[in-house]
Amino acid sequence: MLEDLTALLIKFREHAIGIIADVEKAFLQLGLQEPDKDVTRFLWLKNINDSVNKENILTLRFCRVPFGVISSPFLLNATIKYHLMKSNNSILNQIADDIYVDNIITGAKSVLEAQNIYNTSKLAFNDLSMNLREWNSNSKDFLSRIPDKFCRDIEAVKVLGLIWNTRDDKLLLKYDISQTDLDSVYTKRSILKVIASVYDPCGYAVPIVLPAKLFFQKLWKQKILWDTKINSNLLNEWKQIISKFSYLKNISIDRYFLKSIGNTRASEKMRHELHCFTDASTEAYAACIYLRSSWGTSNIVTFIIGKCRLVPIKEQVNLQIPKLELLGALIGNRLLQYVNKNLRLSLKAQVLWTDSQIVLGWYHSSKLLLPFVSRRINEIKQNKTLILRYIPGQYNPADIGTRSDRIDHYDRWLKGPDFLLDNSENWFSMFNNCVYQVETQISSVGEGLSNENTNNKSTLVENESNINNLDMTSTTELDKEPISDSDSDLEIILKVQAQYFPEETKEKHSGFLMVDQPYKRFLENAEIA
């Protein structure tokens, strides 16, 4: 398996000195075993000036790993890693973790350490009959210690699909949308081509690309065919959206997380925290993560990664804001675990911020929650190091990644909220433990729920919906959901379980599930028709 490209970019930003290199003609350095050579046969002409005939056809085969075969990158990566990791050398182990196919993307704390990486890796790759070349770095001092024939000292170089400005030590998005593409016939296919041309693995441009993705979703709603030209109204809307893509050229991220303090010993004494912000709208839900590094009274905040997901067309009616906020918190928690797994920094805290007091209420509630909510809350709670906190909506940077009309506030997406630069003692402590759910009263089955006079489930559900007195607790009247048939289904099942399985229901309500009788099906595990 190849290394995770996004994870490599995150790790690349940890180093004060960034280093990249390339393996020369890497695939051709790997030989094929004799039985495998026959499966790489191909036909060729003995004399290209003669006509194609049986006497002029020659059968050839590869003796080396072919470039372009789908398995070739893995074969190269696995071979290099195997030889590097068997040495038990810490530098070579780092290189093994920081290689993507034939590209090394790594770094060091100092010039001396960088030179040690160069010397050790050159020797190791020479033993593999591989030549490491095209070394580049933001440190001119380091490059001056490398022979010129192995250097590629240019200012703008590609790194895993991004552009690295080595002079300013900045990462830029590669913007390859030609004017021809923008002026081409406007169909759903050509619009998708423009959207897909923005390569952004870390989510730097989420607020810029979001309006285009929502527009593309709109085309699906209107059932426009792939090669049908869109009408003038849609065309004007698309041109207005695409005009904002000029912002992509201005995106510039410090490659080094702690660039503002420079390469000093202070970076080794810093306290590092991850802060994830989540939000949702009727259009999308999003999460963004920042690294907060503290030293004394100084704080540095750096954008790490962001992610946005559109609300699926089929779910736009069923998923109301509270559940979408929960989905935002869920992807935020997953992003936190992903970043924590790939960062080599020692983290002191992981904080998940949400402006939904309903999600906070669900998280801290001891009540029996609906299955959709319960499953996602339980996954979030699996992260034992997580701190869940409330943030007022006007301070939440994730809001910018959920609405198509927030692009003018794009800078806040990359910079993060100002309060992270302040002392943590001044942060918000406001919290309201309110729960957004149908309060299911565990009671015996009353006369209103009797099924003696009917064997029709629909009638029973309708009666339950009409007679059941539901207590819905929420921040505003507008937040209340209409009671659906599925809610009534749950009411009926809960009441029947309470009548016939009182002890088990009590255990379930307290959060524990009896396992001595596994054949009994409870609410959370049941598939309700």
ZIFEN-V522262 format. One record per residue. PHI is phi in whole degrees, 0 to 359 (none if undefined). OMEGA is omega in degrees with one decimal (* if undefined). NEAR is the number of other ideal C-beta (glycine too) atoms within 12 Angstrom. Layout:
# ZIFEN-V522262
PHI_OMEGA_NEAR ; PHI_OMEGA_NEAR
This chain:
# ZIFEN-V522262
none_177.6_13 ; 281_175.9_24 ; 295_176.8_30 ; 291_-174.8_22 ; 297_179.5_27 ; 296_178.7_31 ; 297_177.9_28 ; 297_178.7_32 ; 295_178.3_38 ; 295_-179.6_38 ; 294_179.6_32 ; 297_-177.1_46 ; 276_179.5_42 ; 280_-169.2_37 ; 267_175.3_36 ; 296_176.9_35 ; 249_177.0_37 ; 273_-177.3_45 ; 225_172.8_46 ; 228_177.9_46 ; 204_-174.9_39 ; 224_176.4_29 ; 271_-176.8_35 ; 289_177.3_23 ; 45_-169.2_18 ; 299_-175.0_33 ; 296_-177.6_28 ; 286_178.1_21 ; 275_-179.1_27 ; 256_178.1_33 ; 272_176.5_18 ; 269_173.5_25 ; 290_-173.6_15 ; 305_-179.8_11 ; 296_-177.1_9 ; 276_-176.6_20 ; 294_-176.2_19 ; 293_-179.4_15 ; 278_177.1_15 ; 251_-179.8_24 ; 294_173.7_17 ; 208_-178.0_16 ; 265_179.7_13 ; 216_179.5_15 ; 264_175.3_18 ; 294_179.1_17 ; 226_-175.0_13 ; 290_179.8_11 ; 273_178.6_8 ; 268_178.8_13 ; 288_178.9_12 ; 280_176.5_15 ; 209_-173.5_11 ; 300_-178.1_12 ; 287_-176.1_11 ; 261_-177.7_15 ; 261_-179.7_18 ; 239_177.1_18 ; 261_178.9_14 ; 241_176.1_16 ; 212_179.0_19 ; 279_172.1_24 ; 255_178.9_17 ; 240_179.0_23 ; 297_-176.5_31 ; 287_173.7_26 ; 281_178.1_21 ; 105_175.6_11 ; 285_-171.0_20 ; 298_-178.6_11 ; 273_-173.5_22 ; 299_179.5_26 ; 302_178.4_27 ; 295_-179.0_21 ; 301_178.9_29 ; 293_-177.6_32 ; 298_-178.0_31 ; 295_-179.9_22 ; 295_-179.8_31 ; 297_-178.6_40 ; 298_-179.1_29 ; 301_-176.9_18 ; 286_-180.0_27 ; 288_-172.6_34 ; 281_179.7_22 ; 284_-179.2_16 ; 278_-177.4_23 ; 59_176.0_10 ; 263_-174.5_21 ; 298_179.5_16 ; 293_179.8_30 ; 291_175.0_32 ; 295_176.5_23 ; 296_178.4_33 ; 298_-179.8_39 ; 298_178.4_29 ; 279_-173.4_28 ; 248_-179.8_40 ; 244_177.7_43 ; 234_-174.3_36 ; 58_-179.2_28 ; 247_-178.9_34 ; 246_174.5_37 ; 259_179.4_44 ; 232_-174.1_41 ; 219_-179.4_42 ; 183_-176.9_41 ; 211_178.7_32 ; 276_-175.1_28 ; 219_178.3_22 ; 296_179.4_25 ; 297_178.2_17 ; 293_178.8_25 ; 297_179.2_37 ; 294_177.3_25 ; 294_176.3_26 ; 298_179.8_41 ; 298_-176.2_37 ; 296_-177.2_24 ; 293_-177.1_26 ; 289_178.1_42 ; 299_-179.8_27 ; 295_-178.6_21 ; 294_-179.3_32 ; 285_174.0_35 ; 297_176.8_19 ; 295_177.3_20 ; 269_-175.5_28 ; 60_178.2_20 ; 238_-177.8_30 ; 253_175.1_25 ; 275_-175.3_42 ; 223_176.7_28 ; 51_176.5_28 ; 290_177.6_41 ; 213_-176.2_39 ; 196_173.4_45 ; 278_179.9_36 ; 262_177.9_36 ; 292_178.1_19 ; 298_178.7_18 ; 296_-178.2_35 ; 295_-179.8_30 ; 293_-179.0_17 ; 265_-179.5_21 ; 250_176.8_30 ; 304_-175.7_15 ; 303_-176.5_13 ; 292_178.5_13 ; 259_-175.9_25 ; 263_170.3_27 ; 223_-172.9_25 ; 280_175.3_24 ; 241_-171.9_18 ; 286_-178.1_18 ; 244_-177.0_19 ; 226_179.7_34 ; 281_176.0_24 ; 228_177.5_41 ; 51_176.1_35 ; 92_175.6_26 ; 259_176.0_35 ; 255_177.9_28 ; 252_174.1_38 ; 274_-173.5_25 ; 289_179.9_32 ; 291_-179.9_18 ; 267_-176.7_19 ; 55_-179.2_34 ; 238_172.6_27 ; 255_-178.0_39 ; 236_174.4_30 ; 282_176.1_36 ; 277_-175.1_25 ; 248_-173.2_27 ; 246_-179.5_21 ; 278_-178.2_28 ; 279_177.5_13 ; 295_177.4_12 ; 297_177.8_12 ; 295_-178.2_23 ; 290_-177.4_25 ; 264_-177.4_14 ; 286_178.8_19 ; 301_-173.8_18 ; 272_174.8_32 ; 235_178.3_23 ; 298_179.5_28 ; 293_-178.6_22 ; 291_178.0_29 ; 292_176.7_39 ; 297_178.9_24 ; 299_179.0_24 ; 294_-178.9_33 ; 296_-177.0_32 ; 289_-178.7_18 ; 284_178.1_25 ; 272_-179.8_33 ; 268_-172.6_28 ; 215_-174.3_36 ; 294_-177.7_27 ; 259_174.5_39 ; 77_178.6_40 ; 297_-172.0_42 ; 253_-177.3_41 ; 308_-177.8_44 ; 295_-179.2_41 ; 281_-176.3_39 ; 276_-177.0_41 ; 306_179.7_43 ; 302_179.0_38 ; 293_178.5_40 ; 293_177.4_33 ; 294_177.2_34 ; 295_178.9_35 ; 296_175.8_35 ; 297_177.9_27 ; 298_177.5_26 ; 296_176.6_31 ; 294_179.1_21 ; 300_-178.9_18 ; 275_175.5_18 ; 57_176.7_11 ; 282_-178.4_25 ; 287_-173.0_13 ; 301_-172.9_18 ; 249_175.7_15 ; 270_-179.7_18 ; 292_-178.2_20 ; 285_-177.1_27 ; 286_-173.2_15 ; 295_179.6_11 ; 296_177.6_14 ; 294_180.0_24 ; 296_178.3_23 ; 296_178.0_15 ; 295_179.9_24 ; 294_179.5_34 ; 296_177.4_21 ; 292_178.5_18 ; 293_-175.0_31 ; 292_177.9_33 ; 295_179.4_18 ; 284_179.6_27 ; 293_175.7_33 ; 297_176.9_18 ; 298_-177.1_30 ; 300_-178.7_32 ; 291_-176.0_18 ; 262_-179.7_19 ; 288_-178.4_34 ; 216_-176.1_24 ; 242_172.5_36 ; 299_179.5_32 ; 295_-178.1_40 ; 271_-178.3_34 ; 306_-172.3_37 ; 251_-175.5_34 ; 300_-174.5_27 ; 293_177.4_22 ; 259_178.8_24 ; 78_-178.4_16 ; 269_-179.0_29 ; 235_178.5_16 ; 291_180.0_14 ; 301_-178.0_19 ; 297_-179.7_28 ; 283_-177.8_18 ; 259_-174.5_16 ; 283_173.4_28 ; 262_-176.3_23 ; 249_178.1_32 ; 225_172.6_37 ; 256_178.3_46 ; 236_-179.3_47 ; 249_178.8_49 ; 245_-178.3_52 ; 230_178.3_49 ; 199_179.8_48 ; 208_172.2_40 ; 224_177.6_35 ; 290_-177.8_22 ; 263_-172.6_31 ; 199_171.2_41 ; 228_-169.6_42 ; 214_175.1_45 ; 214_176.7_46 ; 219_-174.9_48 ; 239_178.5_45 ; 234_172.9_41 ; 265_177.5_39 ; 254_-178.2_39 ; 246_-174.6_37 ; 241_175.0_27 ; 212_-174.4_20 ; 65_178.4_13 ; 261_-177.9_10 ; 262_178.8_20 ; 226_176.4_31 ; 237_179.7_30 ; 239_-176.9_33 ; 229_176.2_40 ; 290_178.2_42 ; 251_-174.7_45 ; 203_176.1_42 ; 220_-179.6_45 ; 213_179.2_40 ; 222_175.8_43 ; 231_176.5_33 ; 285_173.3_37 ; 289_-178.7_32 ; 303_-177.9_18 ; 303_-177.0_19 ; 291_-175.5_12 ; 257_-174.6_18 ; 293_177.2_22 ; 274_-173.5_14 ; 279_-176.0_16 ; 269_176.2_28 ; 269_-169.8_28 ; 308_-178.6_33 ; 303_179.4_40 ; 290_176.2_35 ; 293_175.2_36 ; 299_177.7_47 ; 295_176.8_41 ; 296_175.5_41 ; 297_177.6_45 ; 296_-179.6_45 ; 294_179.4_39 ; 291_175.1_39 ; 295_177.9_49 ; 296_178.2_40 ; 294_177.1_28 ; 296_178.0_39 ; 301_-180.0_41 ; 294_178.7_28 ; 295_-179.5_27 ; 293_179.7_42 ; 300_-179.9_33 ; 292_-172.1_20 ; 260_176.2_30 ; 281_176.3_29 ; 267_178.7_24 ; 285_175.5_28 ; 275_-175.5_17 ; 263_179.8_28 ; 265_-177.6_20 ; 201_170.8_24 ; 234_-175.2_33 ; 243_176.1_34 ; 250_-177.5_45 ; 256_174.9_46 ; 220_176.6_47 ; 263_178.5_36 ; 260_176.1_45 ; 291_177.3_32 ; 293_177.5_39 ; 298_176.5_46 ; 299_178.5_33 ; 296_176.7_31 ; 299_-176.4_38 ; 297_-176.1_38 ; 265_-175.4_22 ; 285_173.2_25 ; 260_-178.2_14 ; 277_178.4_28 ; 285_-177.4_33 ; 265_177.4_35 ; 294_-173.3_34 ; 306_-179.9_26 ; 303_-179.0_31 ; 286_-174.5_35 ; 300_-178.1_27 ; 297_-177.7_21 ; 283_175.5_29 ; 296_179.4_37 ; 297_177.7_20 ; 295_178.6_22 ; 297_-178.4_36 ; 291_177.2_23 ; 293_176.5_16 ; 279_-172.0_28 ; 291_-178.6_11 ; 268_-174.6_20 ; 283_171.1_31 ; 245_-178.9_26 ; 260_-176.3_35 ; 226_-179.6_36 ; 264_174.5_33 ; 224_175.6_35 ; 302_-172.8_23 ; 304_-175.7_28 ; 290_179.1_16 ; 259_-171.3_27 ; 274_-179.0_40 ; 290_-179.8_41 ; 294_178.0_49 ; 302_-177.8_41 ; 293_-179.2_41 ; 269_-178.0_48 ; 240_-175.4_45 ; 229_-177.3_31 ; 285_-176.9_32 ; 257_-176.7_19 ; 253_-172.6_29 ; 296_179.8_30 ; 291_177.6_16 ; 259_-172.5_23 ; 302_-176.6_32 ; 304_-178.1_22 ; 290_176.7_29 ; 296_-178.8_43 ; 276_-175.9_34 ; 274_-176.7_22 ; 83_-178.6_35 ; 289_-177.4_35 ; 296_-173.5_17 ; 292_176.9_28 ; 293_177.1_36 ; 280_-177.8_23 ; 270_175.5_19 ; 295_-176.4_14 ; 297_178.9_22 ; 293_-178.9_9 ; 266_-178.7_12 ; 287_-174.8_26 ; 288_176.8_24 ; 244_-179.0_12 ; 297_179.2_15 ; 205_-179.4_22 ; 232_-174.9_21 ; 278_176.9_21 ; 251_-175.5_26 ; 243_179.4_32 ; 257_179.6_37 ; 193_172.5_34 ; 283_179.3_33 ; 285_-177.5_26 ; 272_179.9_35 ; 276_179.5_20 ; 277_-177.9_26 ; 213_179.5_20 ; 288_-179.2_18 ; 285_-176.8_23 ; 270_-177.3_20 ; 295_-177.5_11 ; 295_-178.0_22 ; 256_-176.7_30 ; 297_178.2_19 ; 249_-177.8_21 ; 293_-174.9_9 ; 263_178.9_12 ; 209_172.2_15 ; 245_-177.3_9 ; 258_-177.3_11 ; 296_-178.0_18 ; 299_178.3_17 ; 296_-179.7_19 ; 298_178.8_29 ; 295_-179.8_28 ; 296_178.1_21 ; 297_-179.6_24 ; 298_180.0_36 ; 296_-176.5_26 ; 283_-171.2_17 ; 263_-173.6_20 ; 287_178.7_29 ; 266_-174.8_17 ; 259_177.4_24 ; 257_-178.6_16 ; 251_-178.6_25 ; 257_-176.9_24 ; 206_-178.5_26 ; 286_179.4_24 ; 219_178.0_14 ; 297_-177.1_9 ; 292_-176.8_12 ; 278_-174.7_23 ; 283_178.7_20 ; 270_170.9_26 ; 292_-178.8_16 ; 281_-176.5_27 ; 263_176.8_22 ; 298_-179.9_22 ; 295_176.0_22 ; 297_178.8_27 ; 294_174.6_31 ; 305_-178.4_30 ; 296_178.0_37 ; 301_-178.3_39 ; 297_-178.1_35 ; 297_179.6_37 ; 299_-177.4_36 ; 290_177.0_31 ; 294_177.3_28 ; 297_-180.0_31 ; 296_-178.3_28 ; 284_-171.9_19 ; 262_177.8_15 ; 229_-173.9_24 ; 296_-177.6_17 ; 291_-179.3_17 ; 295_178.9_26 ; 296_178.1_28 ; 296_177.1_18 ; 298_-179.4_20 ; 296_-178.2_31 ; 294_-179.8_25 ; 275_176.8_15 ; 101_-179.2_18 ; 246_-178.4_13 ; 244_178.7_21 ; 290_-175.3_18 ; 249_-179.0_13 ; 285_177.3_10 ; 232_-171.3_13 ; 292_-177.2_11 ; 283_-179.5_10 ; 281_-175.9_20 ; 254_179.9_18 ; 255_-172.1_31 ; 308_-172.2_33 ; 291_-176.0_25 ; 261_-174.1_17 ; 273_171.4_18 ; 265_-175.1_11 ; 267_-178.0_24 ; 286_*_10
